[in-house]
Amino acid sequence: MSDIASSPTLVTAAILAIGDELLSGRTKDKNIGHLAELLTLSAIDLKEVRIVADDEEAIVDALNALRSRYDYVFTSGGIGPTHDDITADAVAKAFGVPCIFDPEAMQLLAEMYKRREMEFTEARQRMARMPQGSRHIANPVSTAPGFIIGNVYVMAGVPQVFQAMVDNVLPTLRSGAKMLSRAVPCPFGEGDIGTLLGAVQKAHPQTSIGSYPKYDGQRFSTEIVVRARDEHALNAAAGAVIEMIAGLDRARIPTNPTADA
């Protein structure tokens, strides 16, 4: 559990993606966006994403920083059969417990390889290693389980397996109040509205106001998105944004000269 005081309306999360191949660009990550979208739908706020190399100290440092700050931490990668799959060891070190061959995981894998008439080699046995005291995350795709320890959910890096594990995990998580949003089209560019929009945001601290520039080939405009968990706060801030735009519209209309002028 996070050191931050728990709130019935706010549940936070972080993602730690692990692998040299992600940092080199050889593998294009597909897991972060997938999980981010599902967390949003589950009313869990993704607050931070980190990508680290297959380096034990880097994983330990990142994991300890994230798990102390957020309600949930999800990791992807580094729990396979090869020598550089060191996530289980690093997570065990972060929690100060031994990394063991989990008896249940060993049995699941041994039976699976027996059915497939394949040798349960020493390398394959590595996939049964996890911190002592962990709970399994079921893997319906390739059997080798992920694991949960504390508020950390450790899952495979292969997208198909990762997604199957996420499907098993999400129903078990605590969620917060659903984030509401309202989009307001604005015919002005960000340079015209930046200062005024900042003042609106300051006046409505219970909301989050984002601006997204658009260009149609001739002129810039902006889509302004107001987000809040309270409908009254959302409507008040959106109303202020609409009034801001109306004020800018009035300011740009030239005064018509009178007939006597």
C-alpha positions in Angstrom: 0.0 0.0 0.0 1.2 3.5 -0.8 2.5 5.8 2.0 0.1 8.4 0.6 -3.1 8.4 2.7 -5.7 6.3 0.9 -8.6 8.1 -0.5 -12.0 6.5 -1.5 -12.0 8.6 -4.7 -8.3 8.2 -5.8 -6.4 5.1 -6.5 -2.9 5.4 -8.1 -0.6 3.2 -10.1 2.7 3.1 -11.8 4.2 0.9 -14.5 7.8 -0.4 -14.5 8.8 -1.8 -17.9 12.0 -3.9 -17.8 14.3 -4.8 -20.6 17.4 -3.8 -22.5 15.5 -4.4 -25.7 13.1 -1.6 -24.9 15.8 0.9 -24.3 17.7 0.0 -27.5 14.6 0.3 -29.6 14.8 -3.3 -30.8 11.5 -4.1 -29.2 8.6 -1.6 -29.4 6.6 -1.6 -26.2 2.9 -2.6 -26.5 2.2 -3.1 -22.8 2.2 0.4 -21.4 -0.5 1.8 -23.6 -2.7 -1.3 -23.2 -2.5 -1.2 -19.4 -2.9 2.6 -19.3 -6.1 2.4 -21.2 -7.5 -0.4 -19.0 -6.5 1.4 -15.8 -8.3 4.5 -16.9 -11.5 2.5 -17.6 -11.1 1.0 -14.1 -10.9 4.4 -12.5 -7.3 3.9 -11.4 -5.0 6.9 -12.1 -1.7 5.9 -13.8 0.7 8.5 -12.4 4.2 7.3 -13.6 5.9 5.1 -16.1 9.5 4.0 -16.0 11.6 1.9 -18.3 14.8 0.4 -16.9 17.5 -2.0 -18.2 18.0 -5.6 -17.2 20.1 -4.4 -14.3 19.3 -5.6 -10.8 20.1 -2.4 -8.9 18.2 -0.3 -11.4 15.1 -2.5 -11.0 15.4 -2.5 -7.2 15.8 1.3 -7.0 12.9 2.0 -9.4 10.6 -0.5 -7.7 11.3 0.7 -4.2 10.6 4.3 -5.3 7.4 3.4 -7.1 5.9 1.0 -4.6 6.3 3.4 -1.7 4.5 6.2 -3.6 1.6 4.5 -5.4 -1.2 2.1 -4.5 -0.2 -0.4 -7.3 2.9 -1.0 -9.3 2.8 -3.2 -12.4 6.0 -4.6 -14.0 6.4 -6.2 -17.4 9.3 -8.2 -18.6 12.2 -10.2 -17.3 10.5 -13.3 -15.9 11.4 -15.7 -18.7 14.0 -18.6 -18.9 17.1 -16.8 -20.1 20.1 -15.5 -18.1 19.1 -11.9 -18.4 15.6 -12.5 -16.9 16.4 -11.2 -13.5 13.2 -9.5 -12.5 12.2 -12.1 -9.9 15.6 -11.8 -8.2 15.4 -8.0 -8.2 11.9 -7.9 -6.8 12.9 -10.3 -4.0 15.9 -8.1 -3.2 13.6 -5.0 -3.1 11.3 -6.8 -0.5 14.2 -8.3 1.4 13.1 -11.9 0.9 14.7 -15.0 -0.8 13.9 -15.8 -4.4 12.8 -19.4 -4.4 11.6 -22.1 -6.8 7.9 -21.9 -6.0 6.6 -25.5 -5.5 3.2 -24.8 -7.1 4.8 -23.1 -10.1 7.3 -25.9 -10.5 4.4 -28.4 -10.5 2.4 -26.4 -13.1 5.3 -26.1 -15.4 6.5 -29.7 -15.0 3.0 -31.0 -15.9 2.7 -28.6 -18.9 6.1 -29.7 -20.4 5.2 -33.4 -19.7 2.0 -33.0 -21.7 3.9 -31.4 -24.5 6.6 -34.1 -24.3 9.3 -31.5 -23.8 12.2 -31.6 -21.3 11.7 -29.5 -18.2 15.2 -28.0 -18.5 17.1 -26.0 -15.9 16.4 -22.9 -18.0 12.7 -23.5 -18.1 12.6 -24.1 -14.3 13.8 -20.5 -13.9 10.3 -19.4 -14.8 9.1 -21.0 -11.5 11.3 -18.6 -9.4 9.7 -15.9 -7.4 10.0 -14.0 -4.1 9.1 -16.2 -1.1 5.5 -15.4 0.0 4.3 -14.4 -3.5 0.9 -15.2 -4.9 0.4 -16.3 -8.4 -1.0 -14.4 -11.4 -2.5 -17.1 -13.7 -1.1 -17.4 -17.2 -3.7 -19.0 -19.5 -1.4 -18.6 -22.5 1.8 -20.3 -21.6 1.3 -21.5 -18.0 4.3 -19.9 -16.4 2.7 -17.6 -13.7 3.4 -14.0 -12.9 3.3 -13.1 -9.2 2.1 -10.6 -6.6 4.0 -9.4 -3.6 2.9 -6.5 -1.5 1.4 -4.0 -3.9 3.6 -5.1 -6.8 2.2 -7.1 -9.8 4.9 -8.8 -11.8 4.0 -9.9 -15.3 5.5 -11.2 -18.5 6.8 -8.9 -21.2 5.3 -10.9 -24.2 2.2 -8.8 -25.1 -0.2 -11.7 -25.5 0.8 -13.1 -22.1 0.9 -9.7 -20.4 -2.6 -8.9 -21.6 -3.9 -12.3 -20.4 -2.4 -11.7 -16.9 -3.8 -8.1 -16.8 -7.3 -9.5 -17.5 -6.9 -11.8 -14.4 -5.5 -9.0 -12.2 -7.9 -6.1 -12.9 -11.0 -7.5 -11.3 -9.2 -7.9 -8.0 -8.1 -4.3 -7.7 -9.6 -1.5 -5.7 -10.8 1.4 -7.9 -11.5 5.0 -7.3 -14.3 7.4 -8.4 -14.7 7.5 -12.2 -13.0 10.5 -13.9 -15.5 12.7 -15.8 -14.5 14.7 -18.8 -15.9 17.4 -21.1 -14.4 18.6 -24.3 -14.8 22.3 -25.3 -13.9 23.3 -28.8 -12.0 26.6 -29.0 -11.3 28.5 -32.2 -8.1 30.2 -30.8 -4.6 28.8 -30.7 -2.8 27.9 -27.5 -0.7 31.1 -27.7 -3.9 33.2 -27.5 -5.5 31.3 -24.5 -2.5 30.1 -22.5 -2.5 32.8 -19.8 -6.3 33.0 -19.5 -6.6 29.2 -19.4 -4.0 29.1 -16.6 -6.2 31.5 -14.6 -9.2 29.3 -15.1 -7.3 26.3 -13.9 -6.1 28.1 -10.8 -9.6 29.1 -10.0 -10.8 25.5 -10.3 -8.2 23.4 -8.4 -10.5 20.3 -8.2 -10.2 19.9 -12.0 -7.5 19.1 -14.5 -7.7 21.2 -17.7 -5.7 20.1 -20.8 -5.3 21.9 -24.1 -4.7 20.1 -27.3 -3.7 22.1 -30.4 -5.1 21.4 -33.9 -4.2 22.7 -37.3 -6.4 22.4 -40.3 -3.9 23.7 -42.8 -5.0 27.3 -42.5 -5.4 28.2 -38.9 -4.7 26.9 -35.4 -7.4 26.0 -32.9 -7.5 24.1 -29.6 -9.6 21.4 -28.0 -9.9 22.1 -24.3 -10.6 19.1 -22.1 -11.8 19.5 -18.5 -11.6 16.5 -16.2 -12.9 16.1 -12.7 -14.4 13.4 -10.4 -17.1 15.8 -9.2 -19.8 16.7 -11.7 -20.4 20.2 -10.1 -16.7 21.0 -10.2 -16.6 19.8 -13.9 -19.5 21.9 -14.9 -18.2 25.0 -13.1 -14.8 24.8 -14.8 -16.3 24.0 -18.2 -18.6 27.0 -17.9 -15.6 29.2 -17.0 -13.8 27.9 -20.1 -16.8 28.7 -22.3 -17.0 32.2 -20.9 -13.3 32.7 -21.5 -13.7 31.8 -25.2 -16.8 34.1 -25.4 -14.7 36.9 -24.0 -12.0 36.4 -26.6 -14.6 36.3 -29.3 -16.0 39.6 -28.1 -12.6 41.2 -27.9 -11.7 40.3 -31.5 -14.9 41.8 -33.1 -14.0 45.3 -34.3 -16.3 48.1 -33.2 -18.5 49.4 -36.1 -18.1 53.1 -36.8 -21.2 55.2 -36.3 -22.8 56.9 -39.2 -21.8 60.3 -37.8 -18.1 59.2 -37.7 
